[in-house]
Amino acid sequence: MLTLRLTLESFRFALDALKSNLLRTILSLLGVTVGIFAIIAVFTIVDSLEANIRSSLDFAGDKVIYVSKWPFAFDSGFPWWKYFKRPVPTPREYQQLRKQLGPNNKGIAIFAANSGNTLKAGSNSVSDCVLQGASYDYRAVSNMPVKEGRYFTSQEIEAARPVAIIGATIAENLFPNGNALGKQFKARGQTLTVIGVMEKEGKKLITISSNDANCIIPFGMFTKMFTLSTTGFGGGPSATIAVKGRDEDPGLMDLEYEMRGTMRNIRGLKPRDEDNFALNRPEMVAAAIGKLFGVIGIVGGVIGSFAILVGGFGIANIMFVSVRERTNIIGIEKSLGAKNFFILFQFLFEAICLCLIGGVAGILLVWLVTLVPQDALPLNMSAARVILGLLISVGIGVIAGIVPAALAANLDPVIAIRAK
């Protein structure tokens, strides 16, 4: 109890010292404030940027393997010209995959898209829209939340009926006065009926994935509007096949192995032939993003640490001045029986309090910045970053205050009392 009481008394002495030199206290903590602001701001921006990009990639779905001509991550040792010679996936291959794949999947879909389209409804129109054709299982392999209306029926997909599920931006522009469900609009000379409206996503850093300007129609209807490319170079949009894995196969190793064997069989590849297709998984992109932002975070932390280092030197300098000014008081305290740890904690707590106040101020500034409305990149400061800022502040306080505090604790009381 005595130790706790003395520790609390040291803390009270430290606060009294800070209050008695208010101007110096404010000037001292500015360096720490700037340093913590720099570090936490960098980490907050990096976290928000990574979260935004990952959110933008949600359209790719979870536990999904894509059959494509191009890989998500290029192999530096693979001859680049061989990628160009690969054929693109076709509807025939999609149908064969549906028949030949075993029970390791929850859905197989084929889809293709064409951008830069203008949609019209009466006197209203909206440009730069994406027309996307999809098979029935597209909802299983991709994130496509329908807010109003419904999804396609299997009969609508098989019969290639002129129905569409549109994004929120398209609905707002084509039908500004009411519900879009059941209304008709024209796209590339075809009249389509709205059966569903997707949830509004808003702006994203990677806007190519936003559903707001997407119009999804049955794949058969899409092929009536566009001629699919057989090479992947011009001549029309190219198709992609996606297969959704089961939860029982978390690594998708069984599904990937089965898909590779089935695709090689469909394309008539011999055992020694190289794959002429790519099996892509969104985790490849996520892993690359994680590594990239890990490096950016380290670089940002190093840059921000220079600012906090300057603040630490400032705190240490002020603490040395504080010890010199209060040498006489230290001598009196020690002559009255004050223990060395009491004097040590008194000055150490003062340094920590200075840094904590500066750190809280820096974190508060970052929080105020996150309140500024941002459409493309909303900033969010996590609790982990707040805790990190406080821990850094305490660490800097200990480092900056330990030497001055130790010098004060080891002063000879007789010599200290005589100091002027």
C-alpha angles and dihedrals in degrees: 000000000000091000091050091048092050091047091052089046089053089052091051091050089051092052091048090052091052092049093049091056099038098155093049090047092054093047091047096053094048091082092052091045092054092045096050090043090053095048098042092042091054093048092045092051092047092048092047092047092050092045091049093050092046089049089050088055093054088097087073090068132221126283091008129142118202125208107213143151093239127051121232089230118035119224107232090209094053117092105253094214090065090065089061092054093056118108120235122244114272136204088249091058089047091055092047092050090052090054100041105038115097129226095290093101138068097205145348122215139177122204142165134185141205122195134203098051127150118220122199135196113176108305093343124090140169124201137203093040128155118236109203128185117205140174124235098272093053089104089059095054100038139047104252112151112192110208099179129025122359147289125264120284119230089247092056091051095046093046093044091230120188097254129127144194109213136197124250094254092053091048092049094050101040097039107025095155102057153330114345095205113115092010122126132227137171128247122177091340095310123114112226130189120220113235098163144017121209125226116271112257101181125209120335133187089243099044094178090082098051115118093204093092096033126113112193120198135169112289092238091054089050092055089054089059099040137031109230117236117244095197105034091240115104123304093098141318120315125227130242127202120212130189124197115219128218126252089239088067102053095168092043088223094134092047094046092049091049093046092050092051093045094048092048089051093048092051094044096239118171121231093260095043119107120243111269093198137056127235105208130190127191088229087073090063092041091052092049090049091050092053093045095051091043089061092043090051092051092049091047091048092051092050092047091047090065089061093049089046090058089049090051092053089051092052092047091051092050091049092054089051090048092052091050092049094049099040091112092050090049090054092051092048092050093046088055090055104271111160123233092247089054090058091041094052092044093062096032091054089049091056092045092048090051092051094043092052090048091046093050089049091051092048090048090053091052090049090052089052090053089057091064106103112252122180102186099033116021110193120225124182111208126215088244090062091049090052090046091053092050092047091050089050092052091046093051090047092054094046094045095044105038097080096046090043092050091049090051093047092052097049116126106245094220094051091042093054091052092051117112 
